[in-house]
Amino acid sequence: MSIKTNIELLNGELSAKGARLVAVSKTYPVELIREAYQAGHRIFGENRVQELVPKFEELPKDIAWHLIGHLQTNKVKYIAPFVSLIHSVDSLKLLQEINKQGQKIGRVIPCLLQVYIAKEETKFGWDRDELLAAVTQKGFDEFAFVKIDGLMGVASLTDNTAQIHAEMQALEDLFLLLKTMPLPPNMEMKELSLGMSSDYRIALQHGTTLVRIGTTIFGNRNYQKA
């Protein structure tokens, strides 16, 4: 099927559940992203700053670029002026750097806090209790150039659907708990970024609002060209 058809089918399925599609364009050439853009899609996700910046410069400026991969503090300055949402804020140190770069350019940068939910050591994110302690401590509300819009999680890459459900349920429970708590003025639980090509249908059962899908739209990746 064509990219346009893939996007239309996914948008229909996701919108019925109140979720939106982030087309993950990492490793894919600009030509394929442009094809998705011409099909009407506007939200794209990239994993690496060094790939995101040249794509931003080359493609139309009404694209909403999401940074969904692990972000190093020394790379924040390159995307701070234009990034629409950083999904992967996995530490207080990174949050402080995003706020610092936002202050330099006078821009409030939208973010999600990435929570560690997988049974894999390669994943990043806040521990549940660590995050709960952080958002209630004095000083968290002093980040005037950061807007925390919700949470993000990456479930284990496994065929064990019960495990995926359990991991996603844990994030959904934390999301719903935070919704009931008095939060800092720069924090609001409105977005839950959960689910990829392999598990997005499970994520739709756990309240995801942003689904990160690449191969189902664009086909298999050629990592040798990445």
N, CA, C and O of each residue as an XYZ file, in Angstrom:
904
protein
N       0.835     -1.197      0.000
C       0.000      0.000      0.000
C       0.875      1.254      0.000
O       2.045      1.205      0.379
N       0.303      2.356     -0.422
C       1.050      3.608     -0.490
C       1.162      4.247      0.887
O       0.414      3.902      1.801
N       2.094      5.177      1.031
C       2.245      5.920      2.275
C       0.950      6.652      2.620
O       0.527      6.680      3.776
N       0.332      7.243      1.603
C      -0.929      7.976      1.815
C      -2.009      7.046      2.382
O      -2.710      7.409      3.326
N      -2.138      5.862      1.809
C      -3.132      4.897      2.277
C      -2.824      4.436      3.693
O      -3.722      4.335      4.529
N      -1.554      4.157      3.958
C      -1.153      3.725      5.302
C      -1.512      4.776      6.345
O      -2.024      4.444      7.414
N      -1.248      6.029      6.040
C      -1.543      7.118      6.974
C      -3.050      7.248      7.185
O      -3.509      7.426      8.313
N      -3.811      7.160      6.110
C      -5.263      7.286      6.223
C      -5.856      6.170      7.088
O      -6.734      6.416      7.915
N      -5.368      4.948      6.891
C      -5.865      3.811      7.672
C      -5.511      3.966      9.151
O      -6.343      3.729     10.026
N      -4.273      4.365      9.417
C      -3.838      4.548     10.802
C      -4.590      5.696     11.471
O      -5.026      5.573     12.615
N      -4.739      6.800     10.763
C      -5.449      7.946     11.338
C      -6.889      7.577     11.696
O      -7.416      8.012     12.720
N      -7.511      6.779     10.847
C      -8.871      6.347     11.133
C      -8.948      5.489     12.380
O      -9.843      5.652     13.209
N      -7.998      4.572     12.504
C      -7.970      3.674     13.660
C      -7.634      4.426     14.956
O      -8.248      4.190     15.997
N      -6.660      5.326     14.880
C      -6.218      6.042     16.078
C      -7.242      7.076     16.532
O      -7.537      7.184     17.722
N      -7.777      7.830     15.588
C      -8.712      8.897     15.968
C      -9.963      8.342     16.635
O     -10.571      9.006     17.475
N     -10.349      7.117     16.260
C     -11.506      6.485     16.892
C     -11.279      6.244     18.379
O     -12.230      6.109     19.149
N     -10.003      6.192     18.777
C      -9.642      5.968     20.176
C      -9.090      7.235     20.837
O      -8.583      7.187     21.958
N      -9.192      8.357     20.139
C      -8.729      9.615     20.710
C      -7.230      9.806     20.679
O      -6.689     10.596     21.452
N      -6.547      9.089     19.789
C      -5.084      9.192     19.696
C      -4.681      9.838     18.377
O      -5.442      9.842     17.409
N      -3.442     10.394     18.359
C      -2.902     11.018     17.152
C      -1.633     10.298     16.727
O      -0.942      9.681     17.537
N      -1.349     10.392     15.445
C      -0.229      9.673     14.856
C       1.017     10.545     14.782
O       0.986     11.651     14.243
N       2.124     10.025     15.336
C       3.441     10.614     15.121
C       4.154      9.708     14.115
O       4.521      8.579     14.439
N       4.344     10.210     12.900
C       5.009      9.417     11.862
C       6.513      9.434     12.127
O       7.163     10.469     11.980
N       7.059      8.291     12.517
C       8.472      8.221     12.891
C       9.318      8.088     11.623
O       9.330      7.050     10.962
N      10.013      9.162     11.315
C      10.716      9.261     10.028
C      12.212      9.001     10.145
O      12.952      9.260      9.196
N      12.672      8.497     11.284
C      14.111      8.245     11.454
C      14.610      7.259     10.396
O      13.959      6.254     10.108
N      15.747      7.558      9.837
C      16.457      6.801      8.785
C      15.800      6.907      7.408
O      16.413      6.523      6.412
N      14.572      7.417      7.328
C      13.905      7.506      6.026
C      14.318      8.794      5.313
O      14.517      9.823      5.960
N      14.449      8.743      3.994
C      14.874      9.929      3.248
C      13.793     11.005      3.194
O      12.611     10.746      3.420
N      14.232     12.200      2.892
C      13.338     13.355      2.813
C      12.210     13.118      1.809
O      11.094     13.599      2.004
N      12.494     12.390      0.748
C      11.478     12.155     -0.289
C      10.252     11.436      0.278
O       9.118     11.762     -0.073
N      10.483     10.460      1.151
C       9.360      9.727      1.739
C       8.597     10.592      2.745
O       7.372     10.514      2.838
N       9.324     11.406      3.486
C       8.661     12.320      4.422
C       7.807     13.318      3.651
O       6.694     13.647      4.062
N       8.339     13.796      2.531
C       7.588     14.740      1.708
C       6.317     14.092      1.155
O       5.279     14.742      1.030
N       6.413     12.823      0.831
C       5.236     12.096      0.336
C       4.153     12.029      1.423
O       2.969     12.206      1.139
N       4.571     11.774      2.659
C       3.620     11.756      3.775
C       3.049     13.151      4.020
O       1.869     13.303      4.336
N       3.895     14.161      3.870
C       3.460     15.554      4.033
C       2.407     15.902      2.971
O       1.397     16.537      3.272
N       2.654     15.488      1.752
C       1.702     15.767      0.664
C       0.390     15.018      0.842
O      -0.636     15.392      0.274
N       0.437     13.950      1.642
C      -0.785     13.212      1.970
C      -1.552     13.891      3.111
O      -2.618     13.429      3.516
N      -0.990     14.999      3.623
C      -1.680     15.776      4.645
C      -1.158     15.609      6.059
O      -1.668     16.229      6.992
N      -0.136     14.767      6.220
C       0.362     14.538      7.580
C       1.338     15.635      7.988
O       2.098     16.146      7.165
N       1.303     15.994      9.293
C       2.126     17.114      9.750
C       2.971     16.823     10.984
O       3.844     17.623     11.319
N       2.740     15.701     11.673
C       3.511     15.391     12.883
C       4.507     14.277     12.576
O       4.123     13.163     12.219
N       5.795     14.598     12.723
C       6.849     13.618     12.446
C       7.782     13.511     13.645
O       8.044     14.494     14.338
N       8.276     12.302     13.875
C       9.159     12.059     14.993
C      10.524     11.574     14.556
O      10.640     10.720     13.677
N      11.553     12.121     15.171
C      12.932     11.707     14.893
C      13.616     11.305     16.203
O      13.293     11.823     17.272
N      14.567     10.369     16.097
C      15.286      9.882     17.270
C      16.560     10.657     17.572
O      16.959     10.790     18.729
N      17.190     11.165     16.527
C      18.516     11.766     16.713
C      18.536     13.217     16.239
O      18.007     13.550     15.178
N      19.151     14.060     17.041
C      19.228     15.480     16.724
C      19.962     15.703     15.408
O      19.561     16.549     14.609
N      21.043     14.943     15.178
C      21.849     15.147     13.976
C      21.101     14.758     12.695
O      21.509     15.142     11.599
N      20.028     14.011     12.829
C      19.182     13.696     11.674
C      18.003     14.655     11.586
O      17.546     15.004     10.497
N      17.522     15.071     12.738
C      16.359     15.961     12.783
C      16.660     17.345     12.217
O      15.869     17.874     11.436
N      17.785     17.938     12.593
C      18.079     19.318     12.204
C      18.128     19.513     10.693
O      17.489     20.440     10.195
N      18.860     18.678      9.928
C      18.862     18.876      8.470
C      17.502     18.640      7.824
O      17.178     19.279      6.823
N      16.700     17.733      8.381
C      15.358     17.507      7.843
C      14.470     18.722      8.107
O      13.689     19.124      7.244
N      14.590     19.302      9.299
C      13.851     20.526      9.608
C      14.205     21.622      8.611
O      13.328     22.332      8.120
N      15.479     21.753      8.319
C      15.936     22.830      7.427
C      15.457     22.634      6.001
O      15.230     23.608      5.283
N      15.300     21.384      5.583
C      14.964     21.109      4.183
C      13.459     21.038      3.918
O      13.016     21.306      2.801
N      12.688     20.688      4.912
C      11.266     20.410      4.710
C      10.400     21.606      5.140
O      10.891     22.518      5.805
N       9.094     21.603      4.754
C       8.206     22.729      5.071
C       8.157     23.049      6.559
O       8.260     22.161      7.405
N       8.000     24.311      6.856
C       8.095     24.781      8.236
C       6.808     24.623      9.036
O       6.784     24.953     10.222
N       5.745     24.129      8.422
C       4.548     23.872      9.221
C       4.515     22.443      9.754
O       3.506     22.009     10.311
N       5.610     21.716      9.586
C       5.726     20.387     10.189
C       5.966     20.543     11.687
O       6.762     21.379     12.114
N       5.272     19.730     12.481
C       5.506     19.669     13.923
C       6.498     18.538     14.185
O       6.152     17.361     14.089
N       7.724     18.908     14.512
C       8.776     17.918     14.749
C       8.806     17.498     16.216
O       8.884     18.334     17.116
N       8.742     16.173     16.441
C       8.831     15.620     17.782
C      10.164     14.892     17.922
O      10.540     14.119     17.041
N      10.872     15.124     18.999
C      12.099     14.382     19.292
C      11.698     13.242     20.225
O      11.257     13.481     21.349
N      11.851     12.007     19.758
C      11.329     10.860     20.518
C      12.434      9.949     21.050
O      12.152      9.040     21.831
N      13.691     10.176     20.642
C      14.793      9.341     21.096
C      15.544      9.966     22.249
O      15.285     11.105     22.637
N      16.481      9.200     22.794
C      17.296      9.682     23.913
C      18.000     10.976     23.518
O      18.609     11.063     22.452
N      17.909     11.975     24.384
C      18.451     13.302     24.089
C      19.586     13.622     25.054
O      19.403     13.596     26.271
N      20.756     13.924     24.503
C      21.899     14.340     25.314
C      21.795     15.841     25.591
O      21.316     16.605     24.753
N      22.247     16.248     26.766
C      22.116     17.656     27.154
C      22.832     18.586     26.177
O      22.366     19.697     25.927
N      23.959     18.142     25.624
C      24.726     19.029     24.732
C      24.094     19.190     23.356
O      24.589     19.959     22.531
N      23.001     18.469     23.101
C      22.320     18.565     21.801
C      21.040     19.405     21.878
O      20.441     19.728     20.851
N      20.627     19.753     23.092
C      19.349     20.459     23.266
C      19.327     21.782     22.499
O      18.314     22.134     21.895
N      20.432     22.508     22.522
C      20.479     23.847     21.920
C      20.165     23.842     20.426
O      19.703     24.845     19.883
N      20.417     22.712     19.763
C      20.213     22.657     18.314
C      18.744     22.545     17.924
O      18.364     22.936     16.820
N      17.913     22.014     18.825
C      16.493     21.826     18.493
C      15.572     22.763     19.272
O      14.389     22.885     18.954
N      16.118     23.424     20.295
C      15.294     24.289     21.153
C      14.476     25.336     20.388
O      13.343     25.613     20.781
N      15.005     25.926     19.314
C      14.247     26.974     18.635
C      12.998     26.485     17.896
O      12.094     27.278     17.633
N      12.933     25.194     17.557
C      11.828     24.769     16.679
C      11.092     23.505     17.102
O       9.983     23.274     16.620
N      11.643     22.691     17.964
C      11.010     21.408     18.265
C       9.613     21.626     18.859
O       9.428     22.489     19.717
N       8.643     20.849     18.401
C       7.263     21.005     18.876
C       7.011     20.262     20.181
O       6.212     20.696     21.011
N       7.711     19.120     20.356
C       7.538     18.339     21.583
C       8.731     17.408     21.748
O       9.112     16.694     20.821
N       9.311     17.426     22.940
C      10.361     16.467     23.283
C       9.723     15.385     24.145
O       9.314     15.646     25.276
N       9.641     14.166     23.607
C       8.984     13.070     24.332
C       9.869     12.480     25.425
O       9.367     11.935     26.408
N      11.179     12.588     25.256
C      12.113     11.718     25.979
C      12.918     12.424     27.069
O      14.130     12.234     27.169
N      12.245     13.238     27.886
C      12.940     13.904     28.996
C      13.048     12.898     30.141
O      12.078     12.625     30.847
N      14.267     12.349     30.306
C      14.429     11.206     31.197
C      15.210     11.513     32.479
O      15.561     10.598     33.224
N      15.482     12.797     32.738
C      16.207     13.139     33.963
C      15.989     14.600     34.318
O      15.606     15.411     33.474
N      16.241     14.921     35.578
C      16.150     16.303     36.040
C      17.230     17.156     35.372
O      16.997     18.322     35.052
N      18.397     16.577     35.166
C      19.499     17.289     34.516
C      19.113     17.732     33.104
O      19.406     18.857     32.700
N      18.458     16.846     32.361
C      18.028     17.186     31.002
C      16.947     18.258     31.039
O      16.952     19.175     30.217
N      16.036     18.148     31.974
C      14.971     19.151     32.114
C      15.569     20.532     32.401
O      15.115     21.538     31.855
N      16.574     20.571     33.246
C      17.239     21.831     33.565
C      17.904     22.447     32.327
O      17.875     23.663     32.137
N      18.500     21.597     31.495
C      19.170     22.094     30.290
C      18.151     22.607     29.265
O      18.387     23.622     28.610
N      17.033     21.914     29.131
C      15.989     22.369     28.212
C      15.465     23.726     28.666
O      15.253     24.622     27.848
N      15.257     23.875     29.969
C      14.798     25.153     30.509
C      15.831     26.256     30.247
O      15.476     27.380     29.890
N      17.097     25.921     30.428
C      18.177     26.889     30.202
C      18.203     27.363     28.752
O      18.337     28.558     28.489
N      18.076     26.427     27.813
C      18.091     26.784     26.396
C      16.822     27.531     25.999
O      16.869     28.430     25.160
N      15.692     27.167     26.593
C      14.459     27.896     26.344
C      14.547     29.334     26.819
O      14.058     30.250     26.158
N      15.174     29.524     27.971
C      15.349     30.877     28.515
C      16.231     31.728     27.604
O      15.978     32.920     27.428
N      17.259     31.121     27.029
C      18.178     31.855     26.157
C      17.474     32.441     24.945
O      17.816     33.532     24.488
N      16.486     31.712     24.422
C      15.812     32.158     23.203
C      14.407     32.688     23.478
O      13.703     33.090     22.552
N      13.996     32.689     24.749
C      12.687     33.206     25.113
C      11.541     32.346     24.614
O      10.514     32.861     24.172
N      11.721     31.021     24.687
C      10.695     30.104     24.186
C      10.398     29.024     25.218
O      11.310     28.387     25.744
N       9.115     28.823     25.502
C       8.699     27.727     26.372
C       8.657     26.452     25.538
O       7.972     26.399     24.517
N       9.390     25.422     25.969
C       9.543     24.202     25.172
C       8.660     23.093     25.752
O       8.826     22.718     26.913
N       7.727     22.566     24.958
C       6.847     21.491     25.428
C       7.612     20.168     25.553
O       8.418     19.815     24.692
N       7.342     19.451     26.642
C       8.061     18.207     26.930
C       7.126     17.148     27.511
O       6.051     17.449     28.030
N       7.574     15.905     27.403
C       6.981     14.793     28.137
C       8.072     14.168     28.993
O       9.241     14.170     28.608
N       7.701     13.637     30.141
C       8.649     12.935     30.996
C       8.634     11.456     30.632
O       7.588     10.808     30.686
N       9.796     10.922     30.260
C       9.882      9.509     29.890
C      10.035      8.659     31.143
O      10.935      8.876     31.954
N       9.144      7.694     31.286
C       9.141      6.805     32.453
C       9.650      5.434     32.039
O       9.264      4.899     31.000
N      10.515      4.880     32.860
C      11.082      3.551     32.585
C      10.059      2.488     32.958
O       9.738      2.316     34.133
N       9.545      1.770     31.954
C       8.539      0.743     32.231
C       8.946     -0.637     31.730
O       8.330     -1.632     32.110
N       9.970     -0.715     30.887
C      10.347     -1.972     30.239
C      11.233     -2.831     31.127
O      11.840     -2.347     32.082
N      11.293     -4.106     30.795
C      12.196     -5.038     31.483
C      13.498     -5.155     30.687
O      14.038     -6.249     30.529
N      13.987     -4.042     30.199
C      15.199     -4.025     29.383
C      16.149     -2.950     29.899
O      15.727     -1.825     30.167
N      17.416     -3.287     30.039
C      18.383     -2.337     30.574
C      18.719     -1.212     29.592
O      19.269     -0.184     29.987
N      18.388     -1.409     28.310
C      18.755     -0.408     27.304
C      17.798      0.784     27.284
O      18.084      1.796     26.644
N      16.684      0.673     27.967
C      15.702      1.756     27.955
C      16.072      2.842     28.964
O      16.754      2.587     29.957
N      15.604      4.060     28.683
C      15.856      5.201     29.554
C      14.556      5.605     30.250
O      13.472      5.153     29.880
N      14.685      6.464     31.266
C      13.471      7.019     31.852
C      13.532      7.175     33.357
O      14.427      6.664     34.031
N      12.541      7.904     33.860
C      12.383      8.095     35.297
C      11.809      6.824     35.915
O      10.974      6.151     35.311
N      12.255      6.510     37.102
C      11.597      5.514     37.923
C      10.309      6.145     38.474
O      10.269      7.347     38.736
N       9.270      5.339     38.646
C       7.970      5.855     39.095
C       8.083      6.667     40.380
O       7.598      7.796     40.450
N       8.719      6.097     41.386
C       8.803      6.779     42.678
C       9.684      8.024     42.587
O       9.413      9.036     43.233
N      10.737      7.936     41.780
C      11.629      9.079     41.565
C      10.862     10.243     40.946
O      11.039     11.393     41.346
N      10.012      9.939     39.971
C       9.241     10.986     39.299
C       8.233     11.611     40.267
O       8.089     12.832     40.316
N       7.541     10.772     41.032
C       6.554     11.285     41.976
C       7.210     12.195     43.014
O       6.638     13.210     43.412
N       8.404     11.825     43.442
C       9.127     12.656     44.405
C       9.547     13.979     43.768
O       9.475     15.032     44.401
N       9.988     13.914     42.508
C      10.487     15.113     41.818
C       9.391     16.148     41.607
O       9.611     17.336     41.840
N       8.221     15.714     41.171
C       7.172     16.684     40.828
C       6.558     17.331     42.060
O       5.882     18.353     41.953
N       6.791     16.740     43.233
C       6.224     17.309     44.450
C       7.249     18.106     45.256
O       6.904     18.737     46.255
N       8.505     18.073     44.820
C       9.528     18.789     45.592
C       9.584     20.256     45.192
O       9.215     20.635     44.081
N      10.051     21.059     46.117
C      10.194     22.490     45.859
C      11.242     22.710     44.768
O      12.308     22.095     44.796
N      10.949     23.564     43.832
C      11.900     23.874     42.766
C      11.498     23.340     41.412
O      11.940     23.859     40.387
N      10.659     22.302     41.386
C      10.253     21.733     40.099
C       9.422     22.722     39.291
O       9.403     22.675     38.061
N       8.737     23.614     39.995
C       7.873     24.585     39.311
C       8.636     25.835     38.875
O       8.042     26.781     38.359
N       9.952     25.834     39.085
C      10.743     27.004     38.716
C      11.223     26.972     37.264
O      11.877     27.908     36.803
N      10.901     25.911     36.555
C      11.280     25.809     35.146
C      10.282     26.610     34.302
O       9.311     26.063     33.781
N      10.538     27.902     34.181
C       9.589     28.792     33.514
C       9.570     28.620     32.002
O       8.638     29.075     31.338
N      10.599     27.961     31.445
C      10.679     27.819     29.993
C      10.494     26.377     29.549
O      10.934     25.977     28.471
N       9.838     25.611     30.397
C       9.475     24.231     30.083
C       7.998     24.051     30.382
O       7.505     24.511     31.412
N       7.292     23.379     29.481
C       5.890     23.005     29.735
C       5.805     21.492     29.643
O       5.994     20.909     28.575
N       5.519     20.865     30.775
C       5.430     19.401     30.809
C       3.985     19.004     30.543
O       3.089     19.281     31.341
N       3.776     18.349     29.400
C       2.416     18.049     28.944
C       1.964     16.624     29.233
O       0.817     16.276     28.954
N       2.853     15.786     29.793
C       2.437     14.415     30.059
C       3.605     13.465     30.172
O       4.715     13.861     30.528
N       3.343     12.193     29.864
C       4.332     11.131     30.039
C       4.573     10.367     28.743
O       3.741     10.363     27.837
N       5.726      9.725     28.681
C       6.065      8.859     27.553
C       6.667      7.562     28.082
O       7.362      7.562     29.098
N       6.398      6.463     27.393
C       6.989      5.188     27.784
C       7.244      4.302     26.576
O       6.593      4.422     25.538
N       8.216      3.406     26.742
C       8.548      2.419     25.709
C       8.469      1.041     26.351
O       9.249      0.717     27.247
N       7.527      0.240     25.888
C       7.368     -1.103     26.443
C       8.455     -2.029     25.901
O       9.108     -1.720     24.904
N       8.635     -3.154     26.562
C       9.617     -4.144     26.117
C       9.271     -4.649     24.722
O       8.100     -4.782     24.365
N      10.307     -4.926     23.945
C      10.119     -5.513     22.622
C      10.037     -7.025     22.803
O      11.055     -7.717     22.838
N       8.821     -7.518     22.916
C       8.607     -8.929     23.218
C       7.301     -9.399     22.593
O       6.416     -8.597     22.295
N       7.193    -10.710     22.400
C       5.939    -11.296     21.919
C       4.974    -11.592     23.062
O       3.845    -12.024     22.831
N       5.419    -11.361     24.287
C       4.602    -11.624     25.469
C       3.634    -10.462     25.673
O       3.976     -9.462     26.304
N       2.434    -10.599     25.138
C       1.470     -9.490     25.194
C       1.034     -9.177     26.624
O       0.711     -8.031     26.939
N       1.024    -10.196     27.491
C       0.660     -9.951     28.890
C       1.676     -9.017     29.547
O       1.308     -8.152     30.342
N       2.946     -9.193     29.213
C       3.987     -8.322     29.752
C       3.836     -6.899     29.234
O       3.980     -5.938     29.988
N       3.545     -6.769     27.943
C       3.349     -5.434     27.352
C       2.155     -4.744     28.014
O       2.226     -3.567     28.370
N       1.066     -5.483     28.172
C      -0.116     -4.917     28.839
C       0.242     -4.428     30.248
O      -0.158     -3.336     30.654
N       0.994     -5.243     30.984
C       1.343     -4.893     32.367
C       2.202     -3.634     32.414
O       1.997     -2.768     33.265
N       3.162     -3.535     31.498
C       4.042     -2.363     31.470
C       3.267     -1.100     31.105
O       3.455     -0.044     31.709
N       2.394     -1.227     30.108
C       1.598     -0.072     29.689
C       0.570      0.313     30.755
O       0.270      1.491     30.945
N       0.040     -0.686     31.439
C      -0.913     -0.406     32.514
C      -0.243      0.386     33.633
O      -0.845      1.285     34.221
N       1.020      0.038     33.918
C       1.758      0.751     34.962
C       1.914      2.225     34.612
O       1.789      3.091     35.477
N       2.188      2.509     33.333
C       2.325      3.910     32.913
C       0.977      4.620     32.919
O       0.881      5.774     33.336
N      -0.053      3.939     32.461
C      -1.398      4.530     32.486
C      -1.822      4.852     33.922
O      -2.406      5.904     34.184
N      -1.524      3.940     34.842
C      -1.879      4.167     36.249
C      -1.162      5.391     36.804
O      -1.758      6.191     37.525
N       0.123      5.538     36.467
C       0.890      6.696     36.929
C       0.338      7.984     36.328
O       0.220      8.999     37.016
N       0.005      7.937     35.051
C      -0.582      9.082     34.352
C      -1.882      9.518     35.036
O      -2.095     10.706     35.279
N      -2.741      8.550     35.342
C      -4.028      8.857     35.975
C      -3.835      9.343     37.407
O      -4.578     10.203     37.878
N      -2.830      8.791     38.104
C      -2.533      9.257     39.460
C      -2.091     10.717     39.445
O      -2.560     11.518     40.253
N      -1.199     11.059     38.537
C      -0.712     12.431     38.445
C      -1.838     13.406     38.109
O      -1.825     14.558     38.543
N      -2.807     12.933     37.336
C      -3.958     13.776     36.995
C      -4.738     14.197     38.247
O      -5.364     15.257     38.264
N      -4.697     13.367     39.289
C      -5.455     13.655     40.513
C      -4.662     14.494     41.504
O      -5.207     14.951     42.509
N      -3.375     14.701     41.227
C      -2.497     15.373     42.185
C      -2.379     16.864     41.897
O      -2.530     17.289     40.752
N      -2.112     17.660     42.928
C      -1.802     19.075     42.683
C      -0.416     19.183     42.055
O       0.587     18.892     42.707
N      -0.359     19.596     40.803
C       0.888     19.643     40.059
C       1.409     21.075     39.945
O       0.643     22.027     40.093
N       2.713     21.230     39.680
C       3.256     22.569     39.447
C       2.534     23.238     38.270
O       2.003     22.542     37.404
N       2.507     24.567     38.224
C       1.782     25.267     37.157
C       2.330     25.002     35.755
O       1.630     25.231     34.769
N       3.560     24.528     35.653
C       4.147     24.243     34.337
C       3.947     22.794     33.927
O       4.603     22.314     33.002
N       3.051     22.096     34.603
C       2.861     20.660     34.349
C       1.380     20.322     34.242
O       0.569     20.742     35.066
N       1.045     19.551     33.203
C      -0.345     19.149     32.960
C      -0.337     17.775     32.312
O       0.407     17.536     31.361
N      -1.159     16.875     32.822
C      -1.222     15.532     32.248
C      -2.286     15.486     31.147
O      -3.443     15.151     31.400
N      -1.875     15.828     29.923
C      -2.820     15.776     28.808
C      -2.359     14.848     27.689
O      -3.169     14.446     26.853
N      -1.065     14.498     27.657
C      -0.548     13.625     26.611
C       0.097     12.382     27.216
O       0.846     12.461     28.189
N      -0.210     11.228     26.615
C       0.432      9.977     26.979
C       0.983      9.363     25.692
O       0.228      8.875     24.851
N       2.305      9.393     25.554
C       2.977      8.896     24.350
C       3.354      7.436     24.570
O       4.277      7.123     25.321
N       2.628      6.562     23.907
C       2.782      5.131     24.169
C       2.383      4.345     22.926
O       1.338      4.609     22.331
N       3.207      3.387     22.537
C       2.864      2.512     21.418
C       3.639      2.809     20.157
O       3.841      3.963     19.778
N       4.081      1.709     19.501
C       4.807      1.787     18.239
C       4.177      0.799     17.261
O       3.133      0.212     17.549
N       4.810      0.618     16.109
C       4.225     -0.251     15.087
C       3.860     -1.629     15.635
O       2.823     -2.188     15.277
N       4.713     -2.177     16.505
C       4.521     -3.550     16.974
C       3.480     -3.688     18.081
O       2.947     -4.777     18.294
N       3.182     -2.592     18.792
C       2.307     -2.737     19.962
C       1.267     -1.622     20.107
O       0.679     -1.462     21.177
N       1.038     -0.853     19.042
C       0.171      0.321     19.219
C      -1.272     -0.048     19.533
O      -1.980      0.717     20.187
N      -1.715     -1.221     19.070
C      -3.104     -1.605     19.363
C      -3.284     -1.907     20.851
O      -4.360     -1.687     21.408
N      -2.242     -2.404     21.482
C      -2.299     -2.583     22.933
C      -2.294     -1.218     23.613
O      -3.038     -0.987     24.567
N      -1.453     -0.321     23.116
C      -1.377      1.028     23.686
C      -2.719      1.746     23.627
O      -3.062      2.507     24.532
N      -3.477      1.504     22.561
C      -4.784      2.140     22.423
C      -5.745      1.699     23.536
O      -6.714      2.393     23.842
N      -5.463      0.549     24.128
C      -6.287      0.072     25.246
C      -5.861      0.699     26.579
O      -6.523      0.524     27.601
N      -4.753      1.425     26.546
C      -4.221      1.998     27.784
C      -4.131      3.519     27.732
O      -3.293      4.121     28.403
N      -4.991      4.131     26.937
C      -5.165      5.573     26.995
C      -4.142      6.423     26.272
O      -4.056      7.625     26.522
N      -3.358      5.825     25.375
C      -2.372      6.621     24.656
C      -3.039      7.729     23.847
O      -4.125      7.547     23.296
N      -2.372      8.877     23.784
C      -2.861      9.983     22.950
C      -1.930     10.237     21.764
O      -2.328     10.864     20.782
N      -0.682      9.745     21.855
C       0.300      9.899     20.780
C       0.942      8.546     20.497
O       1.570      7.956     21.376
N       0.784      8.059     19.279
C       1.350      6.769     18.899
C       2.478      6.999     17.909
O       2.311      7.729     16.932
N       3.627      6.380     18.154
C       4.835      6.595     17.359
C       5.023      5.436     16.380
O       5.431      4.341     16.768
N       4.720      5.694     15.110
C       4.731      4.615     14.113
C       5.583      4.991     12.906
O       5.432      6.073     12.338
N       6.478      4.088     12.524
C       7.340      4.328     11.374
C       7.196      3.282     10.287
O       6.756      3.596      9.181
N       7.562      2.036     10.585
C       7.609      1.001      9.538
C       6.240      0.702      8.945
O       6.141      0.370      7.764
N       5.190      0.811      9.738
C       3.841      0.556      9.207
C       3.458      1.596      8.162
O       2.614      1.339      7.304
N       4.076      2.763      8.235
C       3.820      3.820      7.244
C       4.789      3.729      6.070
O       4.383      3.701      4.908
N       6.084      3.685      6.402
C       7.123      3.855      5.385
C       7.759      2.556      4.892
O       8.470      2.560      3.886
N       7.513      1.448      5.587
C       8.163      0.189      5.224
C       9.413     -0.042      6.054
O       9.750      0.763      6.922
N      10.099     -1.144      5.784
C      11.296     -1.495      6.566
C      12.400     -0.466      6.371
O      12.567      0.112      5.297
N      13.149     -0.261      7.455
C      14.248      0.690      7.417
C      15.518      0.043      6.876
O      15.754     -1.156      7.030
N      16.332      0.894      6.230
C      17.671      0.496      5.812
C      18.659      1.192      6.736
O      19.062      2.327      6.482
N      19.049      0.512      7.810
C      19.902      1.144      8.807
C      21.311      1.405      8.289
O      22.026      2.239      8.843
N      21.723      0.699      7.227
C      23.055      0.920      6.675
C      23.188      2.309      6.065
O      24.285      2.857      5.966
N      22.045      2.872      5.655
C      22.052      4.215      5.061
C      21.784      5.299      6.093
O      21.865      6.490      5.794
N      21.463      4.873      7.315
C      21.121      5.848      8.356
C      22.332      6.634      8.812
O      22.216      7.496      9.684
